[in-house]
Amino acid sequence: MACWENGAVEVYYYGLIPCSILSIFGCIYIIVIYYSYKELQGYFNKLVLCISLSDLIRSFLLLVPCQDLDNIPLKVIIGVILQATLITTVMWSASISITLYQVVLLSVTEFEKYFKIWVILSCIIVPGLFMLPIITDSYGVQGTVCSIKADYSGFLWRSLLVYLPGMLIVLISLFTFIRTYQTFLEMKLDKRQAFLLKRTSIYPVIMLLDILPIIITRVIQIADKECSYTPIYSIALSIFGLHGFFNAAIFAMNNSAKKVTKGRLTMLSQVSYRNSQMLFGSFSSVNLLDEYDEEGKNHEGLIINTTK
């Protein structure tokens, strides 16, 4: 596509490179903190870790100047991984709101068994699907990025594998969040429950704000003959490249992370955290996470009674 070629190098140097570097540092921060403190290795943070791993891989590959590569098989490999990690990032973000939905509305107690399904989807099925465009030789270079080509077959593959699944996952995440929020309202949220909702919902919301601009502007750009939307798409792409950085900022602002990294977690709260791995303590209550609220008080197992 001629639109994307215009100014591609400028976008690469002034947009993708700095945004990807910030995202890399953010992802590394989350990974290091997660593995350094056992107190933070609950199920919720495990999902955040998976988001960071996907972001980290994609951010590294965005730094590769594909327009300068002569190795076609390498371009294809990078393109497959880049496209796959885009969807897996969206998927792992959605897994947070979906898990909360399962726990609160469906009374799921053995929620951790679904983690294997998420792993299979992100590590096997999604990458396998993104190998299909190889059949029609639809991988190439978009500006400076190894990606699906902008021709007709490339548009079909991108629609089937990126746009439609991405929007579907986002809509499912939005639906589960709204339904869970409505249920919480019916339960008359107290301060602790409101804190839980805010903490678990912010990651899917950030993902929604990151991916919608890039999908919308990309679809508009396809029908744009005068390339007037190309600068907007470049900005949207750079914002999406910052996803790992945004996640790290949210993770660092969580009071539990601040307390743990400052060494203020007491032995009692540590034991409580390890004992709170089960989201449901019983059929009628959910013990999602140990967490600190804005006042620094440890909930020592946040219990939400779902009996109406």
PLY file of the C-alpha trace (Angstrom):
ply
format ascii 1.0
element vertex 308
property float x
property float y
property float z
element edge 307
property int vertex1
property int vertex2
end_header
0.00 0.00 0.00
1.47 3.35 -1.06
-0.05 5.18 1.90
1.90 3.20 4.45
5.13 3.49 2.48
5.00 7.28 2.68
6.79 8.34 5.84
7.32 4.76 7.01
10.91 5.38 8.08
9.91 8.47 10.06
7.19 6.51 11.82
9.71 3.77 12.58
12.34 6.07 14.09
10.07 8.52 15.90
7.15 6.24 16.75
7.76 2.51 16.81
11.32 2.50 18.17
10.78 4.68 21.28
7.36 3.15 22.02
8.66 -0.40 21.63
11.67 0.30 23.86
9.43 1.72 26.59
7.17 -1.32 26.26
10.17 -3.68 26.53
11.32 -2.04 29.77
7.77 -2.18 31.12
7.40 -5.88 30.31
10.78 -6.73 31.84
9.80 -4.83 34.98
6.62 -6.90 35.41
8.43 -10.19 34.72
11.27 -9.42 37.16
8.92 -8.28 39.93
6.63 -11.28 39.43
9.42 -13.86 39.74
11.19 -11.95 42.53
8.29 -11.93 44.98
6.25 -15.06 45.66
3.64 -12.89 47.34
2.72 -11.50 43.92
2.44 -14.85 42.14
-1.32 -15.24 42.40
-3.52 -16.28 39.50
-4.48 -12.73 38.53
-0.84 -11.64 38.26
-0.06 -14.82 36.30
-2.45 -13.60 33.62
-0.77 -10.17 33.71
2.57 -11.95 33.30
1.31 -13.71 30.17
0.21 -10.38 28.72
3.70 -9.04 29.37
5.43 -12.02 27.74
3.33 -11.56 24.61
3.98 -7.81 24.61
7.71 -8.37 25.12
8.05 -10.65 22.08
6.07 -8.30 19.86
7.96 -5.21 21.04
11.33 -6.80 20.29
10.22 -7.80 16.79
8.82 -4.33 16.08
12.39 -3.05 16.43
13.51 -5.16 13.47
13.78 -2.99 10.30
12.16 -5.52 7.98
12.57 -3.29 4.93
16.32 -3.94 5.16
16.07 -7.72 5.45
16.86 -9.85 2.43
16.04 -13.17 4.09
12.46 -13.88 2.98
11.87 -16.90 5.29
13.00 -14.74 8.24
10.54 -12.03 7.22
7.76 -14.60 7.16
8.69 -15.97 10.60
8.78 -12.49 12.11
5.47 -11.63 10.44
3.75 -14.73 11.79
4.98 -14.11 15.33
4.11 -10.40 15.23
0.55 -11.01 14.07
0.06 -13.92 16.46
1.30 -12.00 19.50
-1.04 -9.14 18.67
-4.02 -11.48 19.05
-2.57 -13.33 22.06
-2.06 -10.01 23.85
-5.73 -9.19 23.28
-6.70 -12.70 24.32
-4.73 -12.70 27.60
-6.18 -9.30 28.50
-9.68 -10.65 27.86
-8.94 -13.70 30.02
-8.95 -11.47 33.10
-12.51 -10.21 32.65
-13.67 -13.64 31.45
-12.23 -15.32 34.56
-13.95 -12.81 36.82
-17.19 -13.46 34.92
-16.81 -17.23 35.40
-16.22 -16.79 39.10
-18.94 -14.27 39.93
-21.75 -15.24 37.55
-21.08 -18.91 36.80
-19.81 -19.93 40.25
-16.73 -21.61 38.75
-14.44 -22.90 41.50
-11.75 -24.74 39.55
-10.89 -21.69 37.48
-7.17 -22.44 37.18
-7.79 -25.47 34.96
-8.75 -23.04 32.18
-5.24 -21.63 32.20
-4.08 -24.64 30.15
-6.69 -23.82 27.53
-5.45 -20.22 27.31
-1.88 -21.50 26.91
-2.85 -23.92 24.13
-4.71 -21.17 22.31
-1.85 -18.66 22.55
1.09 -21.02 21.94
-0.32 -23.49 19.41
-3.67 -22.62 17.82
-3.20 -18.89 17.22
0.34 -19.21 15.75
-0.90 -22.14 13.65
-3.71 -20.05 12.19
-1.32 -17.26 11.29
0.76 -19.70 9.26
-2.13 -20.10 6.81
-1.36 -16.88 4.85
1.95 -18.49 3.86
-0.11 -20.62 1.45
-0.95 -17.55 -0.65
2.42 -15.86 -0.14
0.70 -13.09 1.82
3.52 -12.15 4.18
5.76 -9.24 3.31
6.75 -5.79 4.55
4.35 -3.07 5.61
6.45 0.06 5.84
9.19 -1.17 8.18
7.23 -4.00 9.80
7.09 -7.67 8.77
3.38 -8.24 8.39
0.59 -9.46 6.13
0.67 -7.76 2.75
-1.75 -4.99 1.82
-3.03 -6.66 -1.35
-6.47 -8.25 -1.77
-5.55 -11.68 -0.38
-3.68 -10.00 2.45
-6.76 -7.96 3.31
-8.85 -11.13 3.45
-6.35 -12.86 5.74
-6.04 -9.79 7.93
-9.81 -9.55 8.21
-10.23 -13.25 9.06
-7.29 -13.52 11.46
-6.86 -10.04 12.96
-9.79 -7.67 12.58
-12.74 -10.01 13.14
-11.17 -12.13 15.93
-9.72 -9.02 17.58
-13.07 -7.24 17.63
-14.86 -10.42 18.74
-12.47 -10.90 21.67
-12.80 -7.23 22.63
-16.60 -7.44 22.52
-16.61 -10.63 24.62
-14.32 -8.95 27.13
-16.56 -5.89 27.20
-19.69 -8.02 27.61
-18.26 -10.07 30.48
-17.02 -6.93 32.21
-20.42 -5.20 31.95
-22.30 -8.27 33.17
-19.93 -8.70 36.08
-20.20 -5.02 36.93
-24.00 -5.22 36.85
-23.89 -8.19 39.20
-21.64 -6.30 41.57
-24.08 -3.38 41.56
-26.94 -5.71 42.43
-24.84 -6.97 45.34
-24.45 -3.38 46.60
-20.73 -2.82 46.28
-18.85 -1.97 49.43
-15.42 -0.34 49.38
-13.47 -3.59 49.13
-15.62 -4.97 46.32
-15.33 -1.71 44.38
-11.56 -1.91 44.81
-11.52 -5.47 43.43
-13.60 -4.49 40.40
-11.33 -1.55 39.61
-8.18 -3.63 39.91
-9.32 -6.53 37.76
-11.02 -4.47 35.06
-8.32 -1.94 34.25
-6.18 -4.30 32.13
-8.98 -5.27 29.69
-10.04 -1.62 29.52
-6.50 -0.54 28.59
-6.40 -3.25 25.94
-9.70 -1.99 24.53
-8.42 1.60 24.37
-5.19 0.42 22.72
-6.56 -1.83 20.00
-9.73 -0.03 18.89
-7.91 2.96 17.31
-5.56 0.73 15.32
-8.37 -1.48 13.99
-10.71 1.40 13.14
-8.07 3.53 11.41
-6.68 0.49 9.55
-10.10 -0.36 8.12
-10.71 3.30 7.15
-7.26 3.49 5.57
-8.07 0.62 3.22
-10.77 2.71 1.54
-8.80 5.95 1.80
-7.44 6.77 -1.66
-5.80 10.06 -0.63
-3.82 8.64 2.32
-5.28 11.28 4.64
-5.64 8.81 7.52
-2.09 7.44 7.39
-0.70 9.81 10.09
-3.60 8.85 12.39
-2.89 5.16 11.85
0.78 5.77 12.63
-0.19 7.37 15.94
-2.58 4.50 16.70
0.18 1.98 15.94
2.58 3.78 18.28
-0.04 3.85 21.06
-0.57 0.13 20.69
3.20 -0.30 20.85
3.09 1.26 24.32
0.78 -1.43 25.70
3.54 -3.09 27.72
4.51 0.24 29.23
0.90 1.02 30.20
0.56 -2.40 31.86
3.78 -1.83 33.81
2.56 1.55 35.03
-0.70 -0.01 36.23
1.17 -2.90 37.83
3.56 -0.52 39.64
0.66 1.55 40.97
-1.06 -1.48 42.48
-0.71 -1.11 46.22
0.17 -4.78 46.66
3.19 -4.43 44.37
4.28 -1.25 46.13
3.93 -2.82 49.56
5.71 -6.04 48.63
8.61 -4.37 46.84
9.09 -2.05 49.80
9.28 -5.04 52.12
6.25 -4.07 54.19
4.29 -7.29 53.77
3.83 -8.99 57.12
4.19 -12.74 57.66
0.48 -12.98 58.35
-0.49 -11.35 55.05
2.00 -13.54 53.18
0.35 -16.67 54.53
-3.05 -15.21 53.77
-2.02 -14.50 50.18
-0.83 -18.05 49.57
-4.04 -19.40 51.06
-6.16 -17.26 48.75
-5.27 -18.96 45.46
-8.78 -20.35 45.13
-11.13 -17.73 43.77
-14.07 -19.51 45.35
-13.85 -20.59 48.96
-17.31 -22.12 48.59
-20.18 -22.19 46.14
-21.54 -18.92 47.51
-18.39 -16.82 47.92
-15.31 -15.80 45.99
-11.87 -15.24 47.45
-10.24 -13.63 44.43
-7.07 -12.00 45.67
-5.38 -10.58 48.70
-4.91 -6.92 48.02
-4.35 -3.53 49.58
-6.82 -0.76 49.11
-5.94 2.89 48.60
-5.54 3.37 52.35
-2.98 0.58 52.54
-5.23 -1.85 54.44
-4.76 -5.50 53.64
-8.04 -7.28 52.90
-6.42 -10.65 53.69
-8.63 -12.45 51.26
-11.32 -10.46 49.55
-14.60 -12.27 50.13
-17.52 -11.51 47.86
-20.78 -13.10 48.79
-22.72 -13.99 45.66
-25.81 -15.21 47.47
-28.71 -12.94 46.77
0 1
1 2
2 3
3 4
4 5
5 6
6 7
7 8
8 9
9 10
10 11
11 12
12 13
13 14
14 15
15 16
16 17
17 18
18 19
19 20
20 21
21 22
22 23
23 24
24 25
25 26
26 27
27 28
28 29
29 30
30 31
31 32
32 33
33 34
34 35
35 36
36 37
37 38
38 39
39 40
40 41
41 42
42 43
43 44
44 45
45 46
46 47
47 48
48 49
49 50
50 51
51 52
52 53
53 54
54 55
55 56
56 57
57 58
58 59
59 60
60 61
61 62
62 63
63 64
64 65
65 66
66 67
67 68
68 69
69 70
70 71
71 72
72 73
73 74
74 75
75 76
76 77
77 78
78 79
79 80
80 81
81 82
82 83
83 84
84 85
85 86
86 87
87 88
88 89
89 90
90 91
91 92
92 93
93 94
94 95
95 96
96 97
97 98
98 99
99 100
100 101
101 102
102 103
103 104
104 105
105 106
106 107
107 108
108 109
109 110
110 111
111 112
112 113
113 114
114 115
115 116
116 117
117 118
118 119
119 120
120 121
121 122
122 123
123 124
124 125
125 126
126 127
127 128
128 129
129 130
130 131
131 132
132 133
133 134
134 135
135 136
136 137
137 138
138 139
139 140
140 141
141 142
142 143
143 144
144 145
145 146
146 147
147 148
148 149
149 150
150 151
151 152
152 153
153 154
154 155
155 156
156 157
157 158
158 159
159 160
160 161
161 162
162 163
163 164
164 165
165 166
166 167
167 168
168 169
169 170
170 171
171 172
172 173
173 174
174 175
175 176
176 177
177 178
178 179
179 180
180 181
181 182
182 183
183 184
184 185
185 186
186 187
187 188
188 189
189 190
190 191
191 192
192 193
193 194
194 195
195 196
196 197
197 198
198 199
199 200
200 201
201 202
202 203
203 204
204 205
205 206
206 207
207 208
208 209
209 210
210 211
211 212
212 213
213 214
214 215
215 216
216 217
217 218
218 219
219 220
220 221
221 222
222 223
223 224
224 225
225 226
226 227
227 228
228 229
229 230
230 231
231 232
232 233
233 234
234 235
235 236
236 237
237 238
238 239
239 240
240 241
241 242
242 243
243 244
244 245
245 246
246 247
247 248
248 249
249 250
250 251
251 252
252 253
253 254
254 255
255 256
256 257
257 258
258 259
259 260
260 261
261 262
262 263
263 264
264 265
265 266
266 267
267 268
268 269
269 270
270 271
271 272
272 273
273 274
274 275
275 276
276 277
277 278
278 279
279 280
280 281
281 282
282 283
283 284
284 285
285 286
286 287
287 288
288 289
289 290
290 291
291 292
292 293
293 294
294 295
295 296
296 297
297 298
298 299
299 300
300 301
301 302
302 303
303 304
304 305
305 306
306 307
